[in-house]
């Protein structure tokens, strides 16, 4: 048994085993769901019950990734390693950001902005960080 992720619990997936990774795919669309390091050697992978040659590599999602961020005291957020200044009016508010290959679209209440993406990092955090509390 291999743990993929809790969010995939109860969902049917296809697993593609490469030399160094396990790739979890949606069986119908072949959309990439998760990637994990492979615990199997080549010999172990070839002896798995029901194993067959891999199909085409998975395709990345065509839809933008939706993330949320909490703006700082000065109204700045950071997404995929890129800082975006929204202005002090948005300080401490939670904004929704749609990340694509080339743009960041930011929804802050009624204010919608599109900014060119300048980094190639992947999205690591989906939800905003909670405000820090001082220890008493």
KEKOLPA-805688 format. One record per atom (N, C-alpha, C): atom name; x negated, y, z; residue number from 0. Coordinates in pm, 1 decimal. Atoms other than C-alpha are relative to their C-alpha. Example, Ala and Ser with C-alpha at 12.3 -4.5 7.8 and 13.67 -1.06 7.14 Angstrom:
BEGIN
atomo|xx|yy|zz|num
N|-89.0|-119.0|0.0|0
CA|-1230.0|-450.0|780.0|0
C|-90.0|120.0|0.0|0
N|82.0|-119.0|-6.0|1
CA|-1367.0|-106.0|714.0|1
C|77.0|109.0|73.0|1
This chain:
BEGIN
atomo|xx|yy|zz|num
N|-84.7|-118.2|0.0|0
CA|0.0|0.0|0.0|0
C|-88.8|123.9|0.0|0
N|75.3|-124.0|11.9|1
CA|-125.2|348.1|-91.8|1
C|94.0|115.5|32.1|1
N|-81.2|-115.9|-35.4|2
CA|7.5|669.0|63.0|2
C|-21.5|110.0|-102.8|2
N|9.3|-107.4|99.1|3
CA|84.1|927.2|-207.1|3
C|29.3|133.1|66.8|3
N|-42.0|-121.9|-68.3|4
CA|276.3|1199.7|-22.1|4
C|140.3|-22.5|52.7|4
N|-134.1|15.0|-58.2|5
CA|582.5|1226.2|199.9|5
C|109.1|48.1|-93.4|5
N|-104.3|-55.4|86.2|6
CA|767.7|1433.1|-59.7|6
C|38.5|-95.4|-113.1|6
N|-33.5|98.3|102.2|7
CA|757.6|1137.0|-299.3|7
C|72.8|-120.6|58.6|7
N|-66.1|111.1|-67.4|8
CA|923.7|906.8|-42.4|8
C|133.1|-34.1|-63.7|8
N|-125.1|45.4|59.0|9
CA|1201.9|700.1|-199.7|9
C|11.4|27.0|-149.1|9
N|-3.6|-34.3|142.1|10
CA|1115.8|822.1|-549.8|10
C|-79.5|-102.7|-80.2|10
N|70.1|93.9|86.8|11
CA|1017.1|586.6|-831.9|11
C|-111.6|75.5|-72.0|11
N|115.3|-63.6|64.8|12
CA|668.0|670.7|-963.7|12
C|-79.2|-104.5|-78.5|12
N|96.2|81.7|71.6|13
CA|414.3|532.7|-1207.5|13
C|-137.2|41.5|49.7|13
N|134.4|-30.8|-49.4|14
CA|55.5|506.8|-1086.6|14
C|-100.8|-34.5|-109.4|14
N|108.2|19.5|97.2|15
CA|-232.4|550.2|-1330.3|15
C|-130.0|-5.6|79.0|15
N|124.6|17.6|-74.1|16
CA|-562.2|419.6|-1194.6|16
C|-116.8|30.5|-93.0|16
N|121.5|-34.5|73.4|17
CA|-876.2|588.4|-1327.9|17
C|-119.7|-51.2|79.6|17
N|120.3|44.9|-69.7|18
CA|-1236.4|523.2|-1224.7|18
C|-8.0|53.7|142.4|18
N|16.4|-61.3|-131.9|19
CA|-1219.6|763.0|-930.6|19
C|129.1|49.3|62.6|19
N|-122.6|-58.6|-55.0|20
CA|-853.6|863.2|-883.6|20
C|123.5|-83.0|-31.1|20
N|-134.0|53.3|22.8|21
CA|-494.5|747.4|-853.5|21
C|85.3|119.4|-40.6|21
N|-83.5|-108.5|50.1|22
CA|-257.9|963.5|-1056.4|22
C|144.7|-46.2|6.4|22
N|-141.6|34.2|-16.0|23
CA|112.5|955.6|-960.5|23
C|81.3|81.9|-99.7|23
N|-75.7|-62.3|108.2|24
CA|349.7|1029.3|-1250.9|24
C|148.1|-29.8|12.1|24
N|-142.0|28.0|16.1|25
CA|722.4|1060.9|-1309.8|25
C|12.5|-98.8|-115.7|25
N|-3.0|100.9|105.2|26
CA|807.1|746.1|-1512.6|26
C|67.5|43.9|-129.9|26
N|-69.2|-41.3|121.8|27
CA|1044.1|918.1|-1758.6|27
C|-74.6|109.4|-75.4|27
N|59.4|-115.9|66.2|28
CA|865.4|1246.1|-1830.3|28
C|-152.2|-4.0|-4.2|28
N|145.4|8.9|-15.5|29
CA|506.6|1141.9|-1741.5|29
C|-59.9|129.5|54.6|29
N|47.6|-122.6|-63.7|30
CA|481.0|1469.3|-1549.2|30
C|-86.0|-36.4|120.5|30
N|91.7|23.0|-110.3|31
CA|193.1|1478.6|-1303.8|31
C|64.4|43.1|131.0|31
N|-59.5|-30.3|-129.8|32
CA|320.5|1460.6|-943.4|32
C|-106.0|18.6|108.2|32
N|104.6|-5.2|-102.7|33
CA|10.9|1395.6|-726.5|33
C|-125.2|-69.5|-51.8|33
N|126.1|67.9|27.7|34
CA|-354.4|1293.4|-750.7|34
C|-67.5|-29.1|132.1|34
N|70.3|42.5|-121.7|35
CA|-542.7|1102.1|-481.6|35
C|-126.6|-74.1|-40.4|35
N|118.9|81.0|29.7|36
CA|-891.2|943.7|-464.9|36
C|36.7|-147.9|-2.4|36
N|-32.1|142.6|12.7|37
CA|-884.5|578.5|-567.2|37
C|-76.8|-82.5|101.5|37
N|67.8|88.8|-93.3|38
CA|-958.4|322.4|-295.0|38
C|-45.8|-130.2|-67.2|38
N|28.1|124.3|70.5|39
CA|-1002.1|51.0|-563.2|39
C|-126.6|8.2|-83.3|39
N|110.7|11.5|94.8|40
CA|-1314.3|-63.0|-744.2|40
C|61.2|-43.4|-133.5|40
N|-49.4|40.5|131.1|41
CA|-1284.0|-149.8|-1114.5|41
C|52.5|-143.6|4.9|41
N|-41.8|140.2|-9.2|42
CA|-1264.9|-523.0|-1034.7|42
C|131.1|-15.1|77.0|42
N|-124.0|6.5|-77.7|43
CA|-995.2|-471.4|-770.5|43
C|117.8|51.1|-81.8|43
N|-108.7|-58.8|79.9|44
CA|-788.5|-254.0|-1008.2|44
C|45.6|-95.7|-109.1|44
N|-39.1|92.3|107.2|45
CA|-796.8|-516.0|-1284.5|45
C|75.0|-121.5|53.2|45
N|-67.9|115.4|-58.1|46
CA|-668.3|-785.2|-1044.2|46
C|133.7|34.7|65.5|46
N|-128.0|-36.7|-60.6|47
CA|-362.6|-588.8|-924.8|47
C|114.9|-67.6|-74.2|47
N|-114.8|68.4|59.0|48
CA|-33.9|-772.8|-982.2|48
C|83.1|99.5|-80.1|48
N|-84.1|-85.0|84.7|49
CA|167.9|-624.8|-1268.9|49
C|-76.2|111.5|-69.0|49
N|79.2|-105.9|63.6|50
CA|-119.4|-404.1|-1388.3|50
C|-4.4|-22.2|-150.6|50
N|10.7|5.1|145.5|51
CA|-133.4|-321.7|-1759.2|51
C|-78.8|122.3|-46.3|51
N|80.0|-113.8|46.9|52
CA|-340.2|-83.8|-1975.2|52
C|77.4|131.9|13.0|52
N|-61.9|-131.6|-21.0|53
CA|-274.5|284.2|-1907.0|53
C|46.9|60.0|-131.3|53
N|-51.9|-70.9|115.7|54
CA|-67.4|490.6|-2146.4|54
C|-74.4|131.2|-18.0|54
N|65.9|-129.1|20.1|55
CA|-146.4|844.3|-2255.4|55
C|-17.2|72.6|133.2|55
N|20.1|-73.1|-125.2|56
CA|-282.5|1078.4|-1987.0|56
C|121.9|87.9|31.1|56
N|-117.3|-78.8|-37.8|57
CA|-22.4|1277.0|-1789.6|57
C|-7.8|141.8|-53.7|57
N|-4.1|-139.7|44.8|58
CA|90.1|1616.8|-1909.0|58
C|26.8|88.5|120.0|58
N|-30.3|-91.0|-110.4|59
CA|86.1|1912.4|-1673.7|59
C|141.0|56.0|-14.0|59
N|-134.7|-57.3|1.5|60
CA|416.2|2072.0|-1579.2|60
C|4.2|123.1|-89.8|60
N|-15.0|-115.1|88.4|61
CA|542.8|2320.8|-1836.1|61
C|64.2|118.8|71.6|61
N|-67.5|-105.4|-74.3|62
CA|737.5|2518.3|-1578.3|62
C|-98.0|66.8|96.1|62
N|89.3|-66.7|-95.9|63
CA|573.6|2778.9|-1354.4|63
C|14.4|-60.4|139.8|63
N|-0.5|46.4|-138.2|64
CA|479.9|2678.3|-1001.3|64
C|54.6|112.9|85.9|64
N|-62.6|-101.1|-85.9|65
CA|696.9|2862.2|-744.8|65
C|-62.4|-9.5|138.5|65
N|60.8|-5.4|-132.8|66
CA|512.9|2969.8|-428.7|66
C|52.3|121.8|74.1|66
N|-38.2|-114.5|-81.4|67
CA|584.2|3206.9|-141.7|67
C|-122.1|48.5|75.9|67
N|108.2|-60.0|-76.3|68
CA|345.7|3444.8|29.6|68
C|55.9|108.8|90.7|68
N|-34.8|-108.7|-90.8|69
CA|369.7|3681.8|325.0|69
C|-101.1|110.9|-22.7|69
N|88.7|-113.9|25.4|70
CA|228.7|4026.7|248.2|70
C|-68.6|43.0|129.6|70
N|78.0|-43.4|-116.0|71
CA|-39.2|4160.2|481.8|71
C|49.5|136.0|50.6|71
N|-34.8|-132.5|-54.9|72
CA|-26.6|4484.3|685.1|72
C|0.3|107.5|-107.4|72
N|10.6|-101.0|105.1|73
CA|-125.7|4677.5|376.1|73
C|78.1|-37.7|-126.0|73
N|-83.0|39.0|113.8|74
CA|109.9|4490.4|140.5|74
C|-76.6|-75.6|-107.0|74
N|80.2|76.6|95.1|75
CA|-151.2|4263.8|-23.8|75
C|30.1|-149.0|18.6|75
N|-15.7|144.8|-5.0|76
CA|-94.9|3897.6|-111.2|76
C|-116.5|-63.9|-74.3|76
N|101.7|73.1|74.5|77
CA|-338.3|3631.3|-232.6|77
C|61.9|-129.3|-51.9|77
N|-51.8|118.9|66.1|78
CA|-234.5|3364.2|-481.1|78
C|-109.3|-50.8|-93.7|78
N|102.8|65.8|81.4|79
CA|-473.3|3118.0|-653.3|79
C|-132.3|77.4|-0.3|79
N|126.5|-71.0|-13.4|80
CA|-768.8|3320.0|-523.9|80
C|0.9|141.1|-55.4|80
N|-12.1|-134.5|57.1|81
CA|-641.3|3646.0|-672.5|81
C|79.5|88.0|93.9|81
N|-71.3|-94.1|-85.7|82
CA|-546.7|3944.1|-456.8|82
C|84.9|92.8|-85.7|82
N|-91.9|-89.9|69.8|83
CA|-247.0|4149.6|-566.2|83
C|54.4|98.5|102.2|83
N|-50.1|-104.7|-88.9|84
CA|-159.4|4482.2|-399.8|84
C|142.8|35.2|-39.9|84
N|-140.7|-30.9|25.3|85
CA|216.3|4530.9|-371.4|85
C|38.6|136.1|55.4|85
N|-30.2|-127.3|-64.5|86
CA|207.2|4845.0|-157.3|86
C|49.7|-21.4|141.3|86
N|-37.0|10.6|-141.6|87
CA|274.7|4912.9|209.6|87
C|149.6|-19.8|22.4|87
N|-144.3|17.6|-15.2|88
CA|649.2|4912.1|151.9|88
C|36.4|-147.7|14.1|88
N|-24.5|143.6|-7.5|89
CA|623.2|4531.2|122.9|89
C|-78.4|-68.4|111.8|89
N|78.3|57.0|-110.3|90
CA|408.7|4483.2|436.8|90
C|84.5|-97.8|81.7|90
N|-60.3|106.2|-82.8|91
CA|496.7|4164.7|630.9|91
C|124.2|-64.5|-61.7|91
N|-115.4|64.1|62.6|92
CA|766.2|4060.5|381.3|92
C|-44.9|-125.9|-73.5|92
N|28.2|122.5|74.6|93
CA|785.0|3717.5|218.6|93
C|43.0|23.1|-144.2|93
N|-28.1|-18.5|142.2|94
CA|764.2|3734.2|-161.1|94
C|-11.3|-134.6|-70.4|94
N|6.0|120.8|81.3|95
CA|815.9|3465.7|-425.2|95
C|-85.9|29.9|-122.5|95
N|91.0|-17.9|113.3|96
CA|546.8|3421.4|-690.7|96
C|14.3|-120.6|-92.2|96
N|-4.8|105.1|101.1|97
CA|583.6|3221.3|-1014.0|97
C|-134.0|0.9|-72.4|97
N|135.7|8.1|53.1|98
CA|238.5|3104.8|-1124.3|98
C|1.1|-79.7|-129.9|98
N|19.0|70.7|126.8|99
CA|172.6|3014.6|-1489.8|99
C|-148.7|5.0|-34.7|99
N|140.3|1.5|43.1|100
CA|-152.3|2964.8|-1683.2|100
C|-56.0|141.0|-15.7|100
N|51.1|-133.4|34.0|101
CA|-175.7|3335.4|-1773.6|101
C|56.5|112.9|84.9|101
N|-62.5|-109.9|-73.8|102
CA|53.4|3534.8|-1541.5|102
C|42.5|-40.8|140.2|102
N|-61.8|12.7|-131.5|103
CA|177.1|3583.0|-1185.9|103
C|121.7|91.6|-2.3|103
N|-120.9|-81.1|-6.5|104
CA|539.0|3700.8|-1164.6|104
C|43.8|3.8|145.7|104
N|-24.5|-17.5|-142.9|105
CA|614.1|3843.5|-819.8|105
C|137.3|60.9|20.4|105
N|-132.1|-51.2|-37.2|106
CA|966.9|3887.6|-681.8|106
C|-5.4|43.7|145.3|106
N|0.4|-56.6|-135.1|107
CA|970.4|4117.2|-379.2|107
C|130.2|78.4|16.4|107
N|-131.3|-64.1|-9.1|108
CA|1336.6|4190.6|-311.5|108
C|51.5|30.1|-140.0|108
N|-46.4|-41.7|133.0|109
CA|1466.3|4389.9|-611.3|109
C|-115.6|31.4|-93.2|109
N|119.0|-35.8|76.5|110
CA|1111.0|4463.2|-726.4|110
C|-60.7|-125.3|-63.8|110
N|60.4|112.3|71.2|111
CA|981.1|4221.7|-995.4|111
C|-118.3|53.3|-79.7|111
N|121.0|-42.4|69.7|112
CA|623.8|4256.2|-1124.1|112
C|-65.4|-121.1|-66.0|112
N|78.2|103.3|66.4|113
CA|419.9|4054.8|-1370.5|113
C|-142.3|51.2|-12.1|113
N|141.0|-35.9|-3.7|114
CA|42.4|4059.0|-1331.2|114
C|-77.1|-105.8|-78.2|114
N|83.6|96.2|72.2|115
CA|-220.0|3898.6|-1556.2|115
C|-80.1|-83.2|99.1|115
N|75.6|88.7|-87.3|116
CA|-385.0|3599.2|-1395.5|116
C|-147.4|6.0|-37.8|116
N|142.6|-14.5|26.3|117
CA|-761.5|3639.2|-1361.3|117
C|-82.8|-117.1|51.0|117
N|72.7|114.6|-53.3|118
CA|-854.0|3308.3|-1195.7|118
C|49.6|-129.0|-63.9|118
N|-40.4|130.5|52.7|119
CA|-841.0|2942.1|-1292.6|119
C|24.2|-100.7|111.3|119
N|-23.4|89.7|-112.9|120
CA|-790.6|2797.9|-943.1|120
C|140.6|-57.5|-5.3|120
N|-132.4|60.5|-6.5|121
CA|-499.6|2564.9|-878.2|121
C|72.7|48.1|125.1|121
N|-81.2|-36.9|-115.9|122
CA|-215.5|2634.3|-636.2|122
C|-24.1|-102.7|109.3|122
N|23.6|91.9|-111.1|123
CA|-298.0|2485.7|-295.2|123
C|108.2|9.7|105.6|123
N|-103.6|-19.8|-101.9|124
CA|-31.2|2633.4|-66.2|124
C|127.1|49.5|-66.8|124
N|-128.9|-39.0|56.4|125
CA|336.3|2660.9|-150.9|125
C|70.5|100.2|90.0|125
N|-74.2|-84.5|-93.2|126
CA|481.6|2819.9|163.1|126
C|-88.1|108.9|59.5|126
N|79.1|-108.4|-60.2|127
CA|376.1|3145.9|328.8|127
C|-51.2|-39.8|137.4|127
N|49.6|25.9|-135.8|128
CA|165.5|3142.3|641.7|128
C|83.3|79.3|98.6|128
N|-81.0|-69.1|-100.9|129
CA|349.9|3232.6|958.0|129
C|-85.0|109.2|64.3|129
N|77.6|-106.9|-61.7|130
CA|248.6|3550.3|1140.3|130
C|-79.7|-52.7|119.9|130
N|86.5|41.4|-110.2|131
CA|-35.2|3506.8|1386.6|131
C|49.3|64.1|130.0|131
N|-40.9|-51.9|-131.3|132
CA|46.0|3547.6|1756.6|132
C|-123.6|6.1|88.8|132
N|112.2|-15.7|-91.5|133
CA|-199.1|3675.3|2015.6|133
C|15.3|-97.1|116.5|133
N|-2.0|91.8|-112.5|134
CA|-292.8|3423.7|2283.8|134
C|8.6|80.6|130.1|134
N|-15.3|-71.9|-127.2|135
CA|-186.0|3531.6|2631.8|135
C|-85.6|-56.1|106.7|135
